[in-house]
Amino acid sequence: MPTIVVDVMPKAELLDPQGKAVAGALARLGRSTFTGVRIGKRFEITVDGAADEATLAEVRQVAEDILSNGVIEDVVGIHVVEDRG
Amino acid sequence: MPTIVVDVMPKAELLDPQGKAVAGALARLGRSTFTGVRIGKRFEITVDGAADEATLAEVRQVAEDILSNGVIEDVVGIHVVEDRG
């Protein structure tokens, strides 16, 4: 059964308090290489049957309608991960 | 400034209540193509300077020590996203 990954991130123009908190913690820990952190969600969806165009279209629709909040989030990526059988 | 993405997922052998809830909702909405959902975190970390081997090694260490809980989560991927300058 193929696995399809959906990546959802907060909209770029919005404040990401969680990300800011982690970035601040990294700075306090002396990790100055990191200038910013943004945190989103990664969904791994296993599908029955092949990960064909129709399935990917359905995943995109579900991602935009159900898995993400269109007001504050963007679906930034959908890709098929190798078939773990 | 390059952006490095860190993907963190719940350990495969652990129950993922959030994922189960979403999978149940999709089934109730008639989306029978989807047999399972697992939900993790996606970090986008912007770094100062080049995303070279040393920086990637530091990101891996931060990912394993700070960004994920080694008891219940795995770092499943670290990759450089194109330089958004």
Backbone of each chain as nested JSON, in Angstrom:
{
  "chains": [
    {"id": "A", "residues": [
      {"number": 1, "name": "MET", "atoms": {"N": [0.843, -1.194, 0.0], "CA": [0.0, 0.0, 0.0], "C": [0.882, 1.249, 0.0]}},
      {"number": 2, "name": "PRO", "atoms": {"N": [0.728, 2.091, -1.001], "CA": [1.561, 3.29, -1.054], "C": [1.227, 4.277, 0.069]}},
      {"number": 3, "name": "THR", "atoms": {"N": [2.225, 5.049, 0.437], "CA": [2.045, 6.112, 1.433], "C": [2.232, 7.464, 0.753]}},
      {"number": 4, "name": "ILE", "atoms": {"N": [1.294, 8.352, 0.973], "CA": [1.379, 9.695, 0.392], "C": [1.607, 10.686, 1.533]}},
      {"number": 5, "name": "VAL", "atoms": {"N": [2.63, 11.525, 1.384], "CA": [2.954, 12.498, 2.425], "C": [2.364, 13.853, 2.048]}},
      {"number": 6, "name": "VAL", "atoms": {"N": [1.682, 14.477, 3.009], "CA": [1.132, 15.825, 2.824], "C": [1.822, 16.75, 3.825]}},
      {"number": 7, "name": "ASP", "atoms": {"N": [2.44, 17.796, 3.325], "CA": [3.107, 18.766, 4.2], "C": [2.282, 20.053, 4.297]}},
      {"number": 8, "name": "VAL", "atoms": {"N": [1.974, 20.441, 5.51], "CA": [1.178, 21.645, 5.758], "C": [1.986, 22.59, 6.64]}},
      {"number": 9, "name": "MET", "atoms": {"N": [2.107, 23.852, 6.211], "CA": [2.861, 24.841, 7.0], "C": [1.991, 26.064, 7.277]}},
      {"number": 10, "name": "PRO", "atoms": {"N": [2.278, 26.79, 8.356], "CA": [1.566, 28.046, 8.583], "C": [1.863, 29.013, 7.435]}},
      {"number": 11, "name": "LYS", "atoms": {"N": [0.913, 29.847, 7.074], "CA": [1.142, 30.804, 5.994], "C": [2.357, 31.671, 6.334]}},
      {"number": 12, "name": "ALA", "atoms": {"N": [3.175, 31.936, 5.304], "CA": [4.461, 32.605, 5.531], "C": [4.277, 33.965, 6.215]}},
      {"number": 13, "name": "GLU", "atoms": {"N": [3.174, 34.648, 5.863], "CA": [3.042, 36.015, 6.397], "C": [2.516, 36.035, 7.83]}},
      {"number": 14, "name": "LEU", "atoms": {"N": [2.162, 34.844, 8.353], "CA": [1.585, 34.833, 9.709], "C": [2.676, 34.615, 10.759]}},
      {"number": 15, "name": "LEU", "atoms": {"N": [2.469, 35.134, 11.934], "CA": [3.374, 34.898, 13.064], "C": [3.266, 33.422, 13.451]}},
      {"number": 16, "name": "ASP", "atoms": {"N": [4.397, 32.782, 13.707], "CA": [4.396, 31.369, 14.11], "C": [4.958, 31.306, 15.536]}},
      {"number": 17, "name": "PRO", "atoms": {"N": [4.096, 31.461, 16.554], "CA": [4.594, 31.532, 17.929], "C": [5.4, 30.307, 18.347]}},
      {"number": 18, "name": "GLN", "atoms": {"N": [4.94, 29.119, 17.898], "CA": [5.691, 27.901, 18.264], "C": [7.101, 27.974, 17.686]}},
      {"number": 19, "name": "GLY", "atoms": {"N": [7.162, 28.358, 16.416], "CA": [8.462, 28.444, 15.76], "C": [9.368, 29.451, 16.453]}},
      {"number": 20, "name": "LYS", "atoms": {"N": [8.759, 30.593, 16.824], "CA": [9.542, 31.648, 17.52], "C": [10.079, 31.101, 18.845]}},
      {"number": 21, "name": "ALA", "atoms": {"N": [9.251, 30.337, 19.535], "CA": [9.671, 29.803, 20.849], "C": [10.857, 28.857, 20.667]}},
      {"number": 22, "name": "VAL", "atoms": {"N": [10.791, 28.014, 19.655], "CA": [11.884, 27.059, 19.431], "C": [13.141, 27.811, 18.992]}},
      {"number": 23, "name": "ALA", "atoms": {"N": [12.949, 28.81, 18.129], "CA": [14.118, 29.588, 17.679], "C": [14.785, 30.278, 18.865]}},
      {"number": 24, "name": "GLY", "atoms": {"N": [13.962, 30.808, 19.767], "CA": [14.514, 31.465, 20.959], "C": [15.269, 30.479, 21.833]}},
      {"number": 25, "name": "ALA", "atoms": {"N": [14.727, 29.29, 21.98], "CA": [15.397, 28.271, 22.812], "C": [16.73, 27.879, 22.181]}},
      {"number": 26, "name": "LEU", "atoms": {"N": [16.748, 27.728, 20.868], "CA": [18.003, 27.361, 20.2], "C": [19.05, 28.465, 20.391]}},
      {"number": 27, "name": "ALA", "atoms": {"N": [18.603, 29.72, 20.312], "CA": [19.544, 30.837, 20.503], "C": [20.097, 30.808, 21.932]}},
      {"number": 28, "name": "ARG", "atoms": {"N": [19.224, 30.567, 22.891], "CA": [19.68, 30.534, 24.3], "C": [20.652, 29.374, 24.531]}},
      {"number": 29, "name": "LEU", "atoms": {"N": [20.508, 28.321, 23.732], "CA": [21.405, 27.161, 23.877], "C": [22.69, 27.36, 23.066]}},
      {"number": 30, "name": "GLY", "atoms": {"N": [22.834, 28.585, 22.519], "CA": [24.08, 28.905, 21.818], "C": [24.116, 28.43, 20.385]}},
      {"number": 31, "name": "ARG", "atoms": {"N": [22.969, 27.993, 19.856], "CA": [22.923, 27.519, 18.471], "C": [22.683, 28.715, 17.532]}},
      {"number": 32, "name": "SER", "atoms": {"N": [23.709, 29.502, 17.324], "CA": [23.495, 30.763, 16.597], "C": [23.403, 30.555, 15.088]}},
      {"number": 33, "name": "THR", "atoms": {"N": [23.704, 29.345, 14.613], "CA": [23.624, 29.093, 13.16], "C": [22.195, 29.239, 12.655]}},
      {"number": 34, "name": "PHE", "atoms": {"N": [21.233, 28.983, 13.565], "CA": [19.829, 28.934, 13.133], "C": [19.173, 30.305, 13.303]}},
      {"number": 35, "name": "THR", "atoms": {"N": [18.685, 30.863, 12.214], "CA": [18.126, 32.217, 12.304], "C": [16.609, 32.207, 12.401]}},
      {"number": 36, "name": "GLY", "atoms": {"N": [15.965, 31.089, 12.076], "CA": [14.5, 31.07, 12.174], "C": [13.989, 29.642, 12.145]}},
      {"number": 37, "name": "VAL", "atoms": {"N": [12.851, 29.43, 12.784], "CA": [12.236, 28.096, 12.796], "C": [10.741, 28.271, 12.548]}},
      {"number": 38, "name": "ARG", "atoms": {"N": [10.181, 27.468, 11.659], "CA": [8.725, 27.444, 11.47], "C": [8.296, 25.981, 11.609]}},
      {"number": 39, "name": "ILE", "atoms": {"N": [7.155, 25.776, 12.245], "CA": [6.713, 24.421, 12.538], "C": [5.356, 24.172, 11.893]}},
      {"number": 40, "name": "GLY", "atoms": {"N": [5.282, 23.037, 11.142], "CA": [4.013, 22.68, 10.515], "C": [3.709, 21.22, 10.773]}},
      {"number": 41, "name": "LYS", "atoms": {"N": [2.818, 20.665, 9.963], "CA": [2.385, 19.276, 10.158], "C": [2.757, 18.435, 8.94]}},
      {"number": 42, "name": "ARG", "atoms": {"N": [3.052, 17.179, 9.234], "CA": [3.377, 16.222, 8.159], "C": [2.417, 15.052, 8.315]}},
      {"number": 43, "name": "PHE", "atoms": {"N": [1.613, 14.809, 7.279], "CA": [0.658, 13.7, 7.317], "C": [1.192, 12.572, 6.434]}},
      {"number": 44, "name": "GLU", "atoms": {"N": [1.176, 11.357, 6.969], "CA": [1.483, 10.189, 6.146], "C": [0.17, 9.422, 5.974]}},
      {"number": 45, "name": "ILE", "atoms": {"N": [-0.321, 9.369, 4.732], "CA": [-1.62, 8.749, 4.452], "C": [-1.388, 7.477, 3.642]}},
      {"number": 46, "name": "THR", "atoms": {"N": [-1.825, 6.333, 4.178], "CA": [-1.698, 5.092, 3.406], "C": [-2.988, 4.918, 2.607]}},
      {"number": 47, "name": "VAL", "atoms": {"N": [-2.823, 4.576, 1.331], "CA": [-3.999, 4.436, 0.476], "C": [-4.119, 3.004, -0.032]}},
      {"number": 48, "name": "ASP", "atoms": {"N": [-5.36, 2.613, -0.262], "CA": [-5.675, 1.291, -0.808], "C": [-5.554, 1.382, -2.319]}},
      {"number": 49, "name": "GLY", "atoms": {"N": [-4.756, 0.509, -2.936], "CA": [-4.629, 0.566, -4.395], "C": [-3.467, 1.47, -4.778]}},
      {"number": 50, "name": "ALA", "atoms": {"N": [-3.376, 1.769, -6.09], "CA": [-2.221, 2.523, -6.613], "C": [-2.342, 4.01, -6.3]}},
      {"number": 51, "name": "ALA", "atoms": {"N": [-1.196, 4.658, -6.184], "CA": [-1.171, 6.112, -5.952], "C": [-1.192, 6.806, -7.313]}},
      {"number": 52, "name": "ASP", "atoms": {"N": [-2.311, 6.645, -8.008], "CA": [-2.402, 7.21, -9.367], "C": [-2.894, 8.671, -9.324]}},
      {"number": 53, "name": "GLU", "atoms": {"N": [-3.071, 9.271, -10.513], "CA": [-3.457, 10.683, -10.573], "C": [-4.761, 10.948, -9.823]}},
      {"number": 54, "name": "ALA", "atoms": {"N": [-5.711, 10.043, -9.979], "CA": [-7.016, 10.258, -9.334], "C": [-6.85, 10.266, -7.811]}},
      {"number": 55, "name": "THR", "atoms": {"N": [-6.053, 9.347, -7.309], "CA": [-5.837, 9.282, -5.855], "C": [-5.113, 10.533, -5.373]}},
      {"number": 56, "name": "LEU", "atoms": {"N": [-4.114, 10.966, -6.133], "CA": [-3.375, 12.17, -5.729], "C": [-4.29, 13.401, -5.738]}},
      {"number": 57, "name": "ALA", "atoms": {"N": [-5.202, 13.439, -6.729], "CA": [-6.143, 14.571, -6.785], "C": [-7.055, 14.538, -5.551]}},
      {"number": 58, "name": "GLU", "atoms": {"N": [-7.477, 13.327, -5.156], "CA": [-8.355, 13.217, -3.985], "C": [-7.588, 13.615, -2.719]}},
      {"number": 59, "name": "VAL", "atoms": {"N": [-6.308, 13.204, -2.651], "CA": [-5.502, 13.567, -1.477], "C": [-5.345, 15.09, -1.403]}},
      {"number": 60, "name": "ARG", "atoms": {"N": [-5.127, 15.724, -2.564], "CA": [-4.965, 17.197, -2.569], "C": [-6.245, 17.858, -2.059]}},
      {"number": 61, "name": "GLN", "atoms": {"N": [-7.384, 17.337, -2.507], "CA": [-8.649, 17.946, -2.084], "C": [-8.864, 17.758, -0.576]}},
      {"number": 62, "name": "VAL", "atoms": {"N": [-8.584, 16.559, -0.091], "CA": [-8.728, 16.295, 1.346], "C": [-7.734, 17.162, 2.126]}},
      {"number": 63, "name": "ALA", "atoms": {"N": [-6.521, 17.314, 1.58], "CA": [-5.493, 18.115, 2.26], "C": [-5.97, 19.56, 2.407]}},
      {"number": 64, "name": "GLU", "atoms": {"N": [-6.54, 20.086, 1.342], "CA": [-6.946, 21.501, 1.384], "C": [-8.241, 21.71, 2.166]}},
      {"number": 65, "name": "ASP", "atoms": {"N": [-9.145, 20.728, 2.107], "CA": [-10.444, 20.918, 2.77], "C": [-10.449, 20.469, 4.228]}},
      {"number": 66, "name": "ILE", "atoms": {"N": [-9.716, 19.375, 4.525], "CA": [-9.862, 18.751, 5.854], "C": [-8.574, 18.831, 6.676]}},
      {"number": 67, "name": "LEU", "atoms": {"N": [-7.435, 18.548, 6.031], "CA": [-6.192, 18.416, 6.818], "C": [-5.54, 19.769, 7.117]}},
      {"number": 68, "name": "SER", "atoms": {"N": [-5.981, 20.805, 6.438], "CA": [-5.375, 22.114, 6.715], "C": [-6.469, 23.171, 6.835]}},
      {"number": 69, "name": "ASN", "atoms": {"N": [-6.131, 24.241, 7.546], "CA": [-7.07, 25.364, 7.696], "C": [-6.621, 26.445, 6.71]}},
      {"number": 70, "name": "GLY", "atoms": {"N": [-7.36, 26.559, 5.631], "CA": [-6.983, 27.457, 4.527], "C": [-6.763, 28.893, 4.939]}},
      {"number": 71, "name": "VAL", "atoms": {"N": [-7.3, 29.288, 6.082], "CA": [-7.146, 30.682, 6.522], "C": [-5.72, 30.923, 7.032]}},
      {"number": 72, "name": "ILE", "atoms": {"N": [-5.156, 29.961, 7.706], "CA": [-3.854, 30.195, 8.35], "C": [-2.754, 29.249, 7.858]}},
      {"number": 73, "name": "GLU", "atoms": {"N": [-3.115, 28.281, 7.022], "CA": [-2.115, 27.296, 6.599], "C": [-2.11, 27.108, 5.088]}},
      {"number": 74, "name": "ASP", "atoms": {"N": [-0.959, 26.629, 4.575], "CA": [-0.842, 26.28, 3.163], "C": [-0.418, 24.818, 3.058]}},
      {"number": 75, "name": "VAL", "atoms": {"N": [-0.949, 24.129, 2.042], "CA": [-0.44, 22.778, 1.737], "C": [0.801, 22.989, 0.874]}},
      {"number": 76, "name": "VAL", "atoms": {"N": [1.976, 22.729, 1.409], "CA": [3.211, 23.07, 0.684], "C": [3.799, 21.887, -0.082]}},
      {"number": 77, "name": "GLY", "atoms": {"N": [3.233, 20.698, 0.127], "CA": [3.791, 19.576, -0.626], "C": [2.961, 18.313, -0.482]}},
      {"number": 78, "name": "ILE", "atoms": {"N": [2.855, 17.588, -1.596], "CA": [2.206, 16.271, -1.585], "C": [3.089, 15.364, -2.435]}},
      {"number": 79, "name": "HIS", "atoms": {"N": [3.604, 14.285, -1.851], "CA": [4.429, 13.381, -2.661], "C": [4.26, 11.938, -2.19]}},
      {"number": 80, "name": "VAL", "atoms": {"N": [4.475, 11.031, -3.121], "CA": [4.313, 9.609, -2.825], "C": [5.629, 9.084, -2.26]}},
      {"number": 81, "name": "VAL", "atoms": {"N": [5.52, 8.378, -1.13], "CA": [6.707, 7.75, -0.544], "C": [6.705, 6.308, -1.051]}},
      {"number": 82, "name": "GLU", "atoms": {"N": [7.906, 5.707, -1.106], "CA": [7.986, 4.361, -1.7], "C": [6.949, 3.46, -1.055]}},
      {"number": 83, "name": "ASP", "atoms": {"N": [6.521, 2.457, -1.793], "CA": [5.459, 1.543, -1.377], "C": [6.021, 0.612, -0.312]}},
      {"number": 84, "name": "ARG", "atoms": {"N": [5.565, 0.76, 0.961], "CA": [6.113, -0.065, 2.052], "C": [5.41, -1.414, 2.094]}},
      {"number": 85, "name": "GLY", "atoms": {"N": [4.477, -1.682, 1.092], "CA": [3.844, -3.004, 0.9], "C": [3.002, -3.447, 2.048]}}
    ]},
    {"id": "B", "residues": [
      {"number": 1, "name": "MET", "atoms": {"N": [19.514, 32.747, 2.377], "CA": [19.71, 31.841, 3.513], "C": [18.997, 30.525, 3.231]}},
      {"number": 2, "name": "PRO", "atoms": {"N": [19.727, 29.441, 3.25], "CA": [19.102, 28.141, 2.973], "C": [18.11, 27.749, 4.064]}},
      {"number": 3, "name": "THR", "atoms": {"N": [17.136, 26.957, 3.665], "CA": [16.165, 26.405, 4.61], "C": [16.347, 24.894, 4.661]}},
      {"number": 4, "name": "ILE", "atoms": {"N": [16.434, 24.369, 5.862], "CA": [16.588, 22.923, 6.045], "C": [15.305, 22.392, 6.682]}},
      {"number": 5, "name": "VAL", "atoms": {"N": [14.731, 21.364, 6.069], "CA": [13.49, 20.783, 6.573], "C": [13.807, 19.547, 7.398]}},
      {"number": 6, "name": "VAL", "atoms": {"N": [13.212, 19.483, 8.583], "CA": [13.355, 18.306, 9.456], "C": [11.968, 17.692, 9.631]}},
      {"number": 7, "name": "ASP", "atoms": {"N": [11.851, 16.413, 9.294], "CA": [10.565, 15.716, 9.439], "C": [10.63, 14.761, 10.634]}},
      {"number": 8, "name": "VAL", "atoms": {"N": [9.679, 14.93, 11.532], "CA": [9.617, 14.099, 12.742], "C": [8.272, 13.387, 12.767]}},
      {"number": 9, "name": "MET", "atoms": {"N": [8.302, 12.06, 12.943], "CA": [7.049, 11.298, 12.994], "C": [6.992, 10.474, 14.286]}},
      {"number": 10, "name": "PRO", "atoms": {"N": [5.782, 10.144, 14.751], "CA": [5.676, 9.232, 15.9], "C": [6.288, 7.888, 15.523]}},
      {"number": 11, "name": "LYS", "atoms": {"N": [6.886, 7.201, 16.484], "CA": [7.476, 5.882, 16.193], "C": [6.392, 4.969, 15.624]}},
      {"number": 12, "name": "ALA", "atoms": {"N": [6.78, 4.177, 14.628], "CA": [5.801, 3.373, 13.877], "C": [5.026, 2.426, 14.799]}},
      {"number": 13, "name": "GLU", "atoms": {"N": [5.71, 1.916, 15.824], "CA": [5.049, 0.905, 16.657], "C": [4.112, 1.519, 17.694]}},
      {"number": 14, "name": "LEU", "atoms": {"N": [4.089, 2.862, 17.77], "CA": [3.251, 3.501, 18.797], "C": [1.874, 3.848, 18.223]}},
      {"number": 15, "name": "LEU", "atoms": {"N": [0.87, 3.837, 19.079], "CA": [-0.476, 4.268, 18.691], "C": [-0.42, 5.775, 18.4]}},
      {"number": 16, "name": "ASP", "atoms": {"N": [-1.073, 6.2, 17.316], "CA": [-1.105, 7.625, 16.977], "C": [-2.56, 8.079, 17.057]}},
      {"number": 17, "name": "PRO", "atoms": {"N": [-3.001, 8.509, 18.257], "CA": [-4.419, 8.845, 18.423], "C": [-4.905, 9.931, 17.473]}},
      {"number": 18, "name": "GLN", "atoms": {"N": [-4.041, 10.93, 17.232], "CA": [-4.456, 12.002, 16.31], "C": [-4.704, 11.416, 14.915]}},
      {"number": 19, "name": "GLY", "atoms": {"N": [-3.753, 10.609, 14.485], "CA": [-3.887, 10.0, 13.159], "C": [-5.128, 9.133, 13.07]}},
      {"number": 20, "name": "LYS", "atoms": {"N": [-5.382, 8.383, 14.132], "CA": [-6.586, 7.511, 14.151], "C": [-7.848, 8.37, 14.037]}},
      {"number": 21, "name": "ALA", "atoms": {"N": [-7.844, 9.509, 14.739], "CA": [-9.036, 10.368, 14.718], "C": [-9.273, 10.897, 13.303]}},
      {"number": 22, "name": "VAL", "atoms": {"N": [-8.209, 11.317, 12.642], "CA": [-8.365, 11.852, 11.284], "C": [-8.795, 10.738, 10.337]}},
      {"number": 23, "name": "ALA", "atoms": {"N": [-8.192, 9.558, 10.494], "CA": [-8.567, 8.437, 9.622], "C": [-10.048, 8.097, 9.799]}},
      {"number": 24, "name": "GLY", "atoms": {"N": [-10.512, 8.129, 11.056], "CA": [-11.933, 7.855, 11.33], "C": [-12.821, 8.898, 10.681]}},
      {"number": 25, "name": "ALA", "atoms": {"N": [-12.397, 10.156, 10.759], "CA": [-13.207, 11.231, 10.164], "C": [-13.275, 11.063, 8.648]}},
      {"number": 26, "name": "LEU", "atoms": {"N": [-12.153, 10.714, 8.045], "CA": [-12.145, 10.531, 6.583], "C": [-13.073, 9.376, 6.2]}},
      {"number": 27, "name": "ALA", "atoms": {"N": [-13.051, 8.311, 6.992], "CA": [-13.93, 7.167, 6.691], "C": [-15.389, 7.597, 6.796]}},
      {"number": 28, "name": "ARG", "atoms": {"N": [-15.716, 8.338, 7.848], "CA": [-17.113, 8.795, 8.016], "C": [-17.529, 9.706, 6.875]}},
      {"number": 29, "name": "LEU", "atoms": {"N": [-16.549, 10.415, 6.282], "CA": [-16.884, 11.315, 5.163], "C": [-16.895, 10.565, 3.834]}},
      {"number": 30, "name": "GLY", "atoms": {"N": [-16.78, 9.238, 3.938], "CA": [-16.887, 8.424, 2.727], "C": [-15.584, 8.322, 1.94]}},
      {"number": 31, "name": "ARG", "atoms": {"N": [-14.493, 8.763, 2.528], "CA": [-13.194, 8.701, 1.829], "C": [-12.553, 7.33, 2.086]}},
      {"number": 32, "name": "SER", "atoms": {"N": [-13.065, 6.317, 1.429], "CA": [-12.629, 4.946, 1.769], "C": [-11.273, 4.598, 1.161]}},
      {"number": 33, "name": "THR", "atoms": {"N": [-10.763, 5.458, 0.27], "CA": [-9.451, 5.173, -0.348], "C": [-8.342, 5.168, 0.699]}},
      {"number": 34, "name": "PHE", "atoms": {"N": [-8.562, 5.95, 1.777], "CA": [-7.482, 6.135, 2.759], "C": [-7.6, 5.103, 3.869]}},
      {"number": 35, "name": "THR", "atoms": {"N": [-6.56, 4.303, 4.045], "CA": [-6.656, 3.222, 5.04], "C": [-5.971, 3.596, 6.354]}},
      {"number": 36, "name": "GLY", "atoms": {"N": [-5.148, 4.625, 6.36], "CA": [-4.48, 4.995, 7.613], "C": [-3.886, 6.387, 7.508]}},
      {"number": 37, "name": "VAL", "atoms": {"N": [-3.83, 7.064, 8.647], "CA": [-3.225, 8.408, 8.685], "C": [-2.302, 8.474, 9.899]}},
      {"number": 38, "name": "ARG", "atoms": {"N": [-1.101, 9.018, 9.7], "CA": [-0.213, 9.289, 10.842], "C": [0.214, 10.745, 10.734]}},
      {"number": 39, "name": "ILE", "atoms": {"N": [0.286, 11.398, 11.88], "CA": [0.565, 12.834, 11.874], "C": [1.839, 13.122, 12.658]}},
      {"number": 40, "name": "GLY", "atoms": {"N": [2.75, 13.898, 12.017], "CA": [3.993, 14.281, 12.688], "C": [4.241, 15.756, 12.511]}},
      {"number": 41, "name": "LYS", "atoms": {"N": [5.488, 16.15, 12.729], "CA": [5.828, 17.573, 12.665], "C": [6.845, 17.819, 11.553]}},
      {"number": 42, "name": "ARG", "atoms": {"N": [6.709, 19.005, 10.969], "CA": [7.658, 19.398, 9.91], "C": [8.273, 20.73, 10.344]}},
      {"number": 43, "name": "PHE", "atoms": {"N": [9.599, 20.751, 10.504], "CA": [10.286, 21.976, 10.91], "C": [10.995, 22.565, 9.686]}},
      {"number": 44, "name": "GLU", "atoms": {"N": [10.831, 23.866, 9.489], "CA": [11.618, 24.556, 8.473], "C": [12.586, 25.473, 9.218]}},
      {"number": 45, "name": "ILE", "atoms": {"N": [13.874, 25.159, 9.112], "CA": [14.893, 25.905, 9.865], "C": [15.733, 26.717, 8.872]}},
      {"number": 46, "name": "THR", "atoms": {"N": [15.756, 28.035, 9.046], "CA": [16.61, 28.849, 8.17], "C": [17.966, 29.008, 8.862]}},
      {"number": 47, "name": "VAL", "atoms": {"N": [19.025, 28.823, 8.074], "CA": [20.363, 28.896, 8.656], "C": [21.157, 30.033, 8.026]}},
      {"number": 48, "name": "ASP", "atoms": {"N": [22.056, 30.573, 8.849], "CA": [22.949, 31.644, 8.399], "C": [24.136, 30.983, 7.709]}},
      {"number": 49, "name": "GLY", "atoms": {"N": [24.449, 31.38, 6.476], "CA": [25.589, 30.778, 5.791], "C": [25.154, 29.551, 5.005]}},
      {"number": 50, "name": "ALA", "atoms": {"N": [26.122, 28.793, 4.498], "CA": [25.828, 27.673, 3.594], "C": [25.309, 26.465, 4.366]}},
      {"number": 51, "name": "ALA", "atoms": {"N": [24.491, 25.663, 3.663], "CA": [23.969, 24.426, 4.286], "C": [24.975, 23.308, 4.006]}},
      {"number": 52, "name": "ASP", "atoms": {"N": [26.159, 23.438, 4.595], "CA": [27.208, 22.445, 4.329], "C": [27.102, 21.252, 5.289]}},
      {"number": 53, "name": "GLU", "atoms": {"N": [28.066, 20.328, 5.177], "CA": [28.008, 19.096, 5.978], "C": [27.962, 19.41, 7.476]}},
      {"number": 54, "name": "ALA", "atoms": {"N": [28.753, 20.39, 7.888], "CA": [28.821, 20.711, 9.33], "C": [27.46, 21.216, 9.816]}},
      {"number": 55, "name": "THR", "atoms": {"N": [26.836, 22.061, 9.006], "CA": [25.53, 22.609, 9.398], "C": [24.489, 21.494, 9.451]}},
      {"number": 56, "name": "LEU", "atoms": {"N": [24.54, 20.608, 8.46], "CA": [23.569, 19.498, 8.447], "C": [23.785, 18.58, 9.646]}},
      {"number": 57, "name": "ALA", "atoms": {"N": [25.041, 18.384, 10.033], "CA": [25.321, 17.542, 11.209], "C": [24.756, 18.213, 12.461]}},
      {"number": 58, "name": "GLU", "atoms": {"N": [24.891, 19.541, 12.525], "CA": [24.373, 20.259, 13.7], "C": [22.837, 20.178, 13.724]}},
      {"number": 59, "name": "VAL", "atoms": {"N": [22.227, 20.309, 12.53], "CA": [20.758, 20.229, 12.456], "C": [20.305, 18.84, 12.904]}},
      {"number": 60, "name": "ARG", "atoms": {"N": [21.036, 17.788, 12.474], "CA": [20.638, 16.433, 12.882], "C": [20.705, 16.302, 14.402]}},
      {"number": 61, "name": "GLN", "atoms": {"N": [21.767, 16.85, 14.984], "CA": [21.913, 16.724, 16.44], "C": [20.8, 17.485, 17.163]}},
      {"number": 62, "name": "VAL", "atoms": {"N": [20.507, 18.696, 16.699], "CA": [19.422, 19.482, 17.303], "C": [18.092, 18.76, 17.104]}},
      {"number": 63, "name": "ALA", "atoms": {"N": [17.913, 18.182, 15.92], "CA": [16.652, 17.478, 15.627], "C": [16.458, 16.318, 16.606]}},
      {"number": 64, "name": "GLU", "atoms": {"N": [17.517, 15.576, 16.84], "CA": [17.387, 14.405, 17.717], "C": [17.334, 14.779, 19.192]}},
      {"number": 65, "name": "ASP", "atoms": {"N": [18.045, 15.845, 19.573], "CA": [18.098, 16.195, 21.0], "C": [16.972, 17.126, 21.434]}},
      {"number": 66, "name": "ILE", "atoms": {"N": [16.605, 18.062, 20.537], "CA": [15.694, 19.142, 20.97], "C": [14.343, 19.089, 20.26]}},
      {"number": 67, "name": "LEU", "atoms": {"N": [14.376, 18.875, 18.937], "CA": [13.125, 19.006, 18.176], "C": [12.259, 17.742, 18.242]}},
      {"number": 68, "name": "SER", "atoms": {"N": [12.824, 16.647, 18.706], "CA": [11.998, 15.432, 18.79], "C": [12.225, 14.758, 20.139]}},
      {"number": 69, "name": "ASN", "atoms": {"N": [11.23, 13.968, 20.513], "CA": [11.327, 13.211, 21.781], "C": [11.687, 11.776, 21.401]}},
      {"number": 70, "name": "GLY", "atoms": {"N": [12.939, 11.428, 21.622], "CA": [13.481, 10.144, 21.183], "C": [12.717, 8.937, 21.702]}},
      {"number": 71, "name": "VAL", "atoms": {"N": [11.942, 9.122, 22.749], "CA": [11.205, 7.984, 23.31], "C": [10.01, 7.642, 22.414]}},
      {"number": 72, "name": "ILE", "atoms": {"N": [9.366, 8.647, 21.859], "CA": [8.129, 8.386, 21.114], "C": [8.182, 8.832, 19.657]}},
      {"number": 73, "name": "GLU", "atoms": {"N": [9.271, 9.472, 19.258], "CA": [9.343, 10.008, 17.896], "C": [10.65, 9.611, 17.206]}},
      {"number": 74, "name": "ASP", "atoms": {"N": [10.603, 9.614, 15.872], "CA": [11.79, 9.39, 15.065], "C": [11.99, 10.58, 14.133]}},
      {"number": 75, "name": "VAL", "atoms": {"N": [13.253, 10.954, 13.914], "CA": [13.547, 11.956, 12.872], "C": [13.603, 11.18, 11.556]}},
      {"number": 76, "name": "VAL", "atoms": {"N": [12.627, 11.364, 10.696], "CA": [12.541, 10.527, 9.495], "C": [13.144, 11.189, 8.266]}},
      {"number": 77, "name": "GLY", "atoms": {"N": [13.493, 12.467, 8.384], "CA": [14.103, 13.085, 7.2], "C": [14.668, 14.459, 7.499]}},
      {"number": 78, "name": "ILE", "atoms": {"N": [15.812, 14.72, 6.869], "CA": [16.415, 16.06, 6.949], "C": [16.879, 16.392, 5.532]}},
      {"number": 79, "name": "HIS", "atoms": {"N": [16.381, 17.482, 4.949], "CA": [16.834, 17.825, 3.594], "C": [16.829, 19.34, 3.402]}},
      {"number": 80, "name": "VAL", "atoms": {"N": [17.7, 19.765, 2.511], "CA": [17.845, 21.204, 2.252], "C": [16.826, 21.608, 1.188]}},
      {"number": 81, "name": "VAL", "atoms": {"N": [16.083, 22.663, 1.481], "CA": [15.13, 23.188, 0.502], "C": [15.863, 24.311, -0.251]}},
      {"number": 82, "name": "GLU", "atoms": {"N": [15.442, 24.595, -1.477], "CA": [16.185, 25.573, -2.278], "C": [16.365, 26.863, -1.466]}},
      {"number": 83, "name": "ASP", "atoms": {"N": [17.425, 27.565, -1.799], "CA": [17.803, 28.781, -1.072], "C": [16.83, 29.9, -1.436]}},
      {"number": 84, "name": "ARG", "atoms": {"N": [15.985, 30.324, -0.456], "CA": [14.976, 31.346, -0.776], "C": [15.575, 32.744, -0.656]}},
      {"number": 85, "name": "GLY", "atoms": {"N": [16.939, 32.783, -0.399], "CA": [17.725, 34.038, -0.442], "C": [17.238, 35.135, 0.469]}}
    ]}
  ]
}
